[in-house]
Each structure stands twice: as structure tokens, then as C-alpha cells.
Amino acid sequence: MAQGKHSKPATRLVSAGRRAEWTGVPGLPGGMVNPPVWRGSTHLYQDSADLARGRPNEDGHFYYGRRGAPTQWALAEALTELEPGAAGTQLYPSGVAAIAGALLSVLRSGDVLLMTDNAYEPSRAMARGLLRDAGIETRWFDPLDPDAYRAQFCERTKAVLLESPGSLSMEVCDIPALAAIARERGAASLIDNTWASPLGFKALAQGCDLSIMSLTKHVGGHSDLMMGSVSATPAHFARLRRTSQQLGQVVSPDDAALALRGLRTLSLRLERETSSALQVAEWLAGRAEIARVLCPMLPGAPGHELWARDFTGGCGLLSFILKGRDESARARLIDALALFGIGFSWGGYESLAIPFDPAHTRSATPWPPAGWDPADRLGVRLSIGLEDPSDLIADLDQAFAAMERG
Ligand SMILES: *Cc1c(COP(=O)(O)O)cnc(C)c1O
């Protein structure tokens, strides 16, 4: 497609990855809008000389099904075009596989990983299991305390895993500062950028080396696929690709086509979810049953200033902490919701609610945080979908009434 590298993200979302040679057939004039779903394990070579030439490690050439076909190449290329500073993108069968692929590409036995204390729980589990068994030690840090983070580096620290806003608790940290400290110390910065996507946070431009996303969430957007991606700088991409090839990572062409379809409407959906989430957050902030609204897009909420400084967009994911209620009250609230499903995942077109309790998943920081009333500790996370926000607010209103009725 004729498209400027400098066009705005919404424009790039439409044209990204749509190479004429992937959407058309040589000899037939014109082409289709989208690349076809290329199902295939086997690429046929023209003759022995063609086979002998081989291109096992070149992108954009048929080789064998595990190296993909235009359906997957178009998705990977589109994601690279959306991430300023990226040399390329690798696709994985889930977000967790993407996190594993990224970590294993920068860490070796004997290395130390610094992981933010508000990381997605399966990332923490990976540190305690797979990484520990591979001889990699993980140390957790408080994402809001750059001095303590700096003091934790040692000779063996080879990577840091960042996430902002943090899973569930939504802390926003100073990513440019933390990434700069890692670079000074010779460690790679990885970020789980699922919440913002490159539309909301340009991770590599802000100093990170590898940007990880669960495409299951915003990019898929319709709760019908699992996938992950890692986009990397030129210095890190070759090793990322080699690691993912050696792990045998591949995504199905059907899922890649669904993810590409989701990608085309990403900016529209994120804008709508952000504006609805903000209306819900403002309404929640005025409720007597709530101690804190954890939504960095909300002026006055924790992390808002850094969010406003570094981010160019938000999404529909936010949390709140009940004021002194018990678990049965929280269950009454969640069970009374009619428009919110109860489920993990988020970023789909439908709204979801889930209870959370970070107290069990903290290593470097207390929960509730210092300065909070210890009675205010039970959380609810909402994923705001595409419903009319006034209906969602009315639903929350009647659910709070049901909670208080007991
Ligand atoms: C869901 C999620 C993941 C994992 O993605 P899957 O596709 O479910 O494996 C990673 N990071 C964050 C922040 C997530 O919310």
C-alpha cells in the first residue's frame, strides 16, 4: 500500500501489512482487500536448484509451514508498522507464550531478572517455575520506587520485566526512567504493553527493547482467539526470532486472519472503551461504597500524571477497591450485575467483572499499600466493553443496591 510512515495510527491501522503481493495473485489484475487464509504445511519448490537455494532464515519467503505464510506475515508486519522503533514482530499462540519467548531470548542460566511487583500473575509463576528451573533468578521490585529498583541491579542482571499500568492494581510507573536505568546497567527492558497497545504507549520509543502484547485482548477484540506478539528493536530482533523458531512457535492462519480483522477497528474500539470507562470511573468515584478508583485515565486517580505525560490513549480496563466491605458483599455486587459477565480476559466487545486480591501475589510491596486503611482491600476489576455507558452505570447502580441490601 502507498502509505506514509508518518501517517497517524488510525490511518496506519487500515493500511498496515496490506502488501499487494500478499493480497493479490500474480497475473490477475487487482487483488483482494485482505490476504487470504493460507492453510499450509508444505511449500513446493520449483526444482532441486530452487530447493538448494533455500531461504530458511529470510522473512517474507515460503520455506515450510512453521515459518508462516502471507496471512501471518501480514499480521506481524502490521504490528511492526504500529510500533515505532521495531525491527520486526514475532507471533505466539498466546500472550503467555509471548512473555516466555521474550524472556528466554534475553536470559541465560545464571542471569538475574528484575520483575515489577505488579506483573501479570502468570509472569510471576513463570519466574518461580520455568525460569528458576532454567537457572534464572528473579528479584521483584516496587515499580513506584526507582531508587530501590536501581539498587537491585547486580553484575548478573540481564533483563527487567515492566508492566504499566500494573495488572489489577493499575500503578503507572516511570517507564522512560526505569528503562534508562536498565540500559545504563546493560540489561534489556521488556514491557508487557497489553493494556495500552502501541496506540496508547510507544514502548520502544520510550526506551524499552522488547514490547509484549497479548493479542487475545484488544487486538482480537471479540473474545474468540488466543494469541501474543513481541516487537523488538534492531539490536534484539534477531535473537528473539531465533529463540521463537527454536521453540517452534507458530500461529494458525485462521487465528491470524481474525487478529488482522480485529486490528483494523482497534483505534475505534479503544476510543469508545476509553470514553465509556472514564464515565464509569467518574461515577464510581462519587460512590460511598468505594474507597478508591484505580483508573489512571481519571484525573486525580493514582498514576494519572505519569499517564498523561507518557500515554497517548487508554482502554476500558479499570479497578476499584470497596470501602471496608467483606467478601460476601463483593460477591453480592458481582452476582447482581446483569450486563457484566464474570470472567478472566478483557478487551473484548462485552463488559466483564472479576474480583481480585493482590495480597497473595506481592513480594516487594505490601497490599493494601502503605497509607491505606487496611479494611479497604477487596478489589473488583471491570473491563468496559462497547455497550452504552449509561446502561453500564445503571447496572452498577442496581448492583450496589443489591450489595447493600445483603
Ligand atoms: C491476558 C494477559 C496476558 C496473557 O495473555 P494470554 O493471551 O491470555 O496468554 C499477558 N499480560 C497481561 C497484562 C494480560 O492481561
PDBQT file of the ligand as one rigid body, heavy atoms in Angstrom, charges set to zero:
ROOT
HETATM    1  C1  LIG A 501      -4.131 -11.801  29.500  1.00  0.00    +0.000 C 
HETATM    2  C2  LIG A 501      -2.803 -11.186  29.734  1.00  0.00    +0.000 A 
HETATM    3  C3  LIG A 501      -1.639 -11.813  29.309  1.00  0.00    +0.000 A 
HETATM    4  C4  LIG A 501      -1.618 -13.215  28.740  1.00  0.00    +0.000 C 
HETATM    5  O1  LIG A 501      -2.255 -13.353  27.549  1.00  0.00    +0.000 OA
HETATM    6  P1  LIG A 501      -2.907 -14.748  27.056  1.00  0.00    +0.000 P 
HETATM    7  O2  LIG A 501      -3.159 -14.457  25.634  1.00  0.00    +0.000 OA
HETATM    8  O3  LIG A 501      -4.129 -14.934  27.900  1.00  0.00    +0.000 OA
HETATM    9  O4  LIG A 501      -1.898 -15.816  27.292  1.00  0.00    +0.000 OA
HETATM   10  C5  LIG A 501      -0.432 -11.160  29.492  1.00  0.00    +0.000 A 
HETATM   11  N1  LIG A 501      -0.386  -9.969  30.079  1.00  0.00    +0.000 NA
HETATM   12  C6  LIG A 501      -1.475  -9.333  30.524  1.00  0.00    +0.000 A 
HETATM   13  C7  LIG A 501      -1.319  -7.989  31.166  1.00  0.00    +0.000 C 
HETATM   14  C8  LIG A 501      -2.717  -9.924  30.378  1.00  0.00    +0.000 A 
HETATM   15  O5  LIG A 501      -3.802  -9.316  30.871  1.00  0.00    +0.000 OA
ENDROOT
TORSDOF 0
